[in-house]
């Protein structure tokens, strides 16, 4: 029997009709779709481990997963072969052989999400499942100013879901930026890791600032409170994109979210 080989793949998906990444009984998930497709190419069952689980309705432009296989295929063969077995709203972008010590989740040193808000008077049609719609004008400058207090290492208890299973709410947020692109307001957040619903809770809080319901200093007060009730509502899943994962250069992995980022999310 051939020795096991570890392969990493970059994946993009429209999460609108899926119950998130993690495999679940009786509902469609990204993990189940990817594992079926990889297994068809490998000709044996495959278990895929992702770099960051996404919730129901959340999209990804640069998800990364790894799996082990005894099958020998070219990297082009893994990519194109897997895509022939995937539904149209999920695609493998690349495949790369990696060392045995590479782990899609634990080798990551940073993750970036984008939250997309369509900010116009009329509801979107094309972006109905791909953006959060806010019909009142948003002040993106105030949102950006308010967000800067979140940079650094903090206890993000005020921005974690009640069902979050992480042992600690301490996270290091490296960068957050809010900007406007035509009628879209984009929130980009990079951190070492994220809590459950953390980005959506931050987005909901910043939207309240952008609408003038709270002053920018309110975000710092909510953060300091460590109380979920002190922050804003959870923004809809449709606006959230998992943009990319950063790994040490030694692994030599491709960058996934480039052209698709510009086309879909208004980069």
C-alpha positions as CSV (number, residue, x, y, z in Angstrom):
1,X,0.0,0.0,0.0
2,X,1.3,3.5,-0.9
3,X,2.4,5.7,1.9
4,X,0.0,8.4,3.1
5,X,0.5,11.9,1.6
6,X,-0.8,15.2,3.0
7,X,-2.5,17.6,0.5
8,X,-3.7,21.1,1.2
9,X,-6.4,22.6,-1.0
10,X,-7.7,26.2,-1.3
11,X,-11.5,26.4,-1.5
12,X,-14.1,29.1,-2.3
13,X,-17.8,28.8,-1.8
14,X,-21.1,30.5,-1.7
15,X,-22.5,29.5,1.7
16,X,-26.1,30.6,1.1
17,X,-27.6,27.1,0.9
18,X,-25.3,25.4,3.3
19,X,-25.5,24.8,7.1
20,X,-21.9,25.9,7.4
21,X,-18.6,24.1,7.0
22,X,-18.9,21.4,9.6
23,X,-20.4,18.1,8.5
24,X,-23.9,17.5,10.0
25,X,-26.6,14.9,9.5
26,X,-29.4,15.6,7.1
27,X,-28.4,19.1,6.1
28,X,-26.0,20.1,3.3
29,X,-22.5,21.3,4.5
30,X,-19.4,22.4,2.8
31,X,-17.3,19.8,4.5
32,X,-19.5,16.9,3.3
33,X,-19.5,18.2,-0.3
34,X,-15.7,18.6,-0.3
35,X,-15.1,15.2,1.3
36,X,-17.3,13.4,-1.2
37,X,-15.6,15.1,-4.1
38,X,-12.1,14.4,-2.8
39,X,-13.0,10.9,-2.0
40,X,-14.3,10.3,-5.6
41,X,-10.9,11.4,-6.9
42,X,-8.9,9.5,-4.3
43,X,-11.1,6.4,-4.7
44,X,-11.2,6.1,-0.9
45,X,-13.0,8.0,2.0
46,X,-11.3,11.3,2.8
47,X,-11.6,13.5,5.9
48,X,-10.9,17.2,5.3
49,X,-9.8,19.5,8.1
50,X,-10.3,23.2,7.5
51,X,-8.4,26.3,8.6
52,X,-11.5,28.1,10.0
53,X,-15.1,26.8,10.3
54,X,-17.7,29.0,8.8
55,X,-21.4,29.2,10.0
56,X,-24.5,28.7,8.0
57,X,-24.9,31.2,5.2
58,X,-21.2,32.5,5.4
59,X,-19.1,32.5,2.3
60,X,-15.4,31.9,1.7
61,X,-12.9,33.1,-0.9
62,X,-9.8,31.6,0.7
63,X,-10.7,28.7,2.9
64,X,-7.9,26.1,3.3
65,X,-8.2,22.5,4.2
66,X,-5.9,19.5,4.4
67,X,-6.5,15.8,4.0
68,X,-4.4,12.6,3.8
69,X,-4.5,10.1,1.0
70,X,-2.7,7.0,-0.4
71,X,-3.8,8.0,-3.9
72,X,-1.2,9.5,-6.3
73,X,-2.6,12.3,-8.4
74,X,-1.0,15.4,-9.9
75,X,-1.9,18.6,-8.1
76,X,-3.7,19.7,-11.3
77,X,-5.5,16.3,-11.2
78,X,-6.7,16.9,-7.6
79,X,-7.9,20.4,-8.5
80,X,-9.8,19.7,-11.7
81,X,-10.9,16.2,-10.7
82,X,-12.4,17.4,-7.4
83,X,-14.2,20.3,-9.1
84,X,-16.0,17.8,-11.5
85,X,-17.6,16.3,-8.4
86,X,-18.4,19.5,-6.6
87,X,-21.7,21.5,-6.9
88,X,-21.5,24.8,-8.8
89,X,-21.3,26.9,-5.6
90,X,-18.2,25.2,-4.3
91,X,-14.8,25.1,-6.0
92,X,-11.3,24.0,-5.3
93,X,-8.8,26.7,-6.4
94,X,-5.5,24.9,-6.0
95,X,-3.9,21.8,-4.4
96,X,-0.5,21.5,-3.0
97,X,1.5,18.7,-1.3
98,X,2.5,19.7,2.2
99,X,4.7,18.4,4.9
100,X,3.2,16.0,7.5
101,X,3.5,18.8,10.2
102,X,1.3,21.1,8.2
103,X,-2.2,21.6,9.8
104,X,-4.8,23.8,8.1
105,X,-6.0,25.1,11.5
106,X,-3.1,24.9,13.8
107,X,-0.4,26.1,11.4
108,X,-2.3,29.3,10.6
109,X,-0.9,32.6,12.0
110,X,-3.7,34.9,10.9
111,X,-7.1,34.9,9.4
112,X,-8.9,37.7,7.5
113,X,-12.7,38.2,7.2
114,X,-14.6,40.8,5.2
115,X,-18.1,41.9,6.1
116,X,-20.0,43.4,3.1
117,X,-22.8,45.9,3.6
118,X,-24.9,47.1,0.7
119,X,-25.8,50.6,1.7
120,X,-28.4,52.0,-0.6
121,X,-32.1,52.9,-0.4
122,X,-33.5,50.0,-2.3
123,X,-33.0,46.3,-1.5
124,X,-30.5,44.3,-3.5
125,X,-31.5,41.5,-5.9
126,X,-28.2,40.1,-7.0
127,X,-26.5,40.5,-3.6
128,X,-29.5,39.3,-1.6
129,X,-27.6,36.3,-0.2
130,X,-24.2,37.9,-0.4
131,X,-24.4,41.1,1.5
132,X,-26.1,42.7,4.5
133,X,-28.5,45.5,3.3
134,X,-28.7,48.7,5.3
135,X,-31.0,51.3,3.6
136,X,-30.1,54.3,5.8
137,X,-26.9,56.1,5.0
138,X,-23.9,54.8,7.0
139,X,-21.0,57.0,8.2
140,X,-18.1,54.8,7.3
141,X,-15.6,57.3,8.7
142,X,-17.2,57.1,12.2
143,X,-17.3,53.3,11.9
144,X,-13.6,53.1,11.1
145,X,-12.7,55.5,14.0
146,X,-14.8,53.4,16.4
147,X,-13.3,50.2,15.3
148,X,-9.7,51.1,16.1
149,X,-10.1,50.5,19.8
150,X,-10.4,46.8,19.0
151,X,-6.9,46.5,17.6
152,X,-4.5,44.6,20.0
153,X,-5.0,41.8,22.4
154,X,-8.2,42.0,24.3
155,X,-10.9,40.0,26.0
156,X,-13.6,39.9,23.3
157,X,-16.4,38.5,25.5
158,X,-18.7,41.4,24.4
159,X,-18.4,40.1,20.9
160,X,-18.7,36.3,21.3
161,X,-21.8,34.2,20.9
162,X,-23.4,32.7,23.9
163,X,-22.8,29.2,22.5
164,X,-19.1,29.9,21.8
165,X,-17.1,26.9,23.0
166,X,-13.6,28.6,23.1
167,X,-11.9,28.2,26.5
168,X,-10.8,31.9,26.4
169,X,-12.1,35.1,24.9
170,X,-8.7,36.5,24.5
171,X,-7.8,37.2,20.9
172,X,-5.2,39.4,19.1
173,X,-6.8,41.6,16.5
174,X,-4.1,42.9,14.1
175,X,-6.1,45.1,11.9
176,X,-9.6,46.4,11.2
177,X,-10.6,48.8,8.5
178,X,-13.9,50.2,7.3
179,X,-14.2,51.8,3.9
180,X,-16.7,52.6,1.2
181,X,-16.6,51.2,-2.3
182,X,-19.5,52.8,-4.3
183,X,-22.7,51.7,-2.5
184,X,-20.9,49.0,-0.4
185,X,-19.4,49.5,3.0
186,X,-16.6,47.0,3.7
187,X,-15.3,45.9,7.1
188,X,-12.0,44.0,6.9
189,X,-10.7,42.3,10.0
190,X,-7.5,40.4,10.6
191,X,-6.7,38.5,13.8
192,X,-4.8,35.4,14.9
193,X,-8.2,33.7,15.5
194,X,-11.8,34.5,16.0
195,X,-14.6,33.7,18.5
196,X,-18.0,32.3,17.4
197,X,-19.9,35.2,15.7
198,X,-17.1,37.6,16.6
199,X,-17.0,39.4,13.2
200,X,-20.7,39.5,12.8
201,X,-21.1,41.0,16.3
202,X,-18.4,43.6,15.6
203,X,-20.2,44.4,12.3
204,X,-23.6,44.8,14.0
205,X,-22.0,47.1,16.6
206,X,-20.2,49.2,14.0
207,X,-23.4,49.5,11.9
208,X,-25.1,51.1,15.0
209,X,-22.3,53.7,15.1
210,X,-22.6,54.3,11.3
211,X,-26.3,54.9,11.7
212,X,-25.6,57.5,14.4
213,X,-27.4,55.4,17.1
214,X,-24.2,55.4,19.2
215,X,-21.1,57.6,19.4
216,X,-17.7,55.9,18.4
217,X,-16.6,55.7,22.0
218,X,-19.4,53.3,22.7
219,X,-17.5,50.4,21.0
220,X,-14.6,50.8,23.5
221,X,-17.0,50.9,26.3
222,X,-18.7,47.7,25.1
223,X,-15.3,46.0,24.7
224,X,-14.3,47.0,28.2
225,X,-17.5,45.7,29.7
226,X,-16.9,42.1,28.5
227,X,-20.6,41.8,28.4
228,X,-22.3,40.6,25.2
229,X,-25.4,42.7,26.1
230,X,-23.4,45.9,26.0
231,X,-22.6,45.6,22.3
232,X,-24.7,45.6,19.1
233,X,-26.8,43.0,17.5
234,X,-25.4,40.1,15.4
235,X,-25.2,41.2,11.8
236,X,-26.7,38.7,9.2
237,X,-24.5,35.8,7.9
238,X,-25.0,36.8,4.3
239,X,-22.5,39.6,4.4
240,X,-19.6,37.6,5.8
241,X,-16.7,36.3,3.7
242,X,-13.7,34.3,4.9
243,X,-11.1,36.1,2.8
244,X,-7.9,34.2,3.5
245,X,-5.6,32.4,6.0
246,X,-2.0,33.3,6.5
247,X,0.6,30.6,7.0
248,X,4.3,30.8,7.5
249,X,6.2,31.2,4.2
250,X,8.0,27.9,4.8
251,X,4.9,26.0,3.8
252,X,4.8,27.7,0.4
253,X,1.1,27.8,-0.1
254,X,-0.7,29.8,-2.8
255,X,-2.8,32.8,-1.9
256,X,-6.5,32.1,-2.7
257,X,-8.5,35.3,-2.4
258,X,-7.3,37.6,-5.2
259,X,-9.4,38.1,-8.3
260,X,-12.5,36.6,-6.7
261,X,-12.1,39.1,-3.9
262,X,-12.3,42.0,-6.2
263,X,-15.1,40.6,-8.3
264,X,-17.5,39.5,-5.5
265,X,-16.7,41.6,-2.5
266,X,-15.8,45.0,-3.9
267,X,-12.1,45.0,-3.1
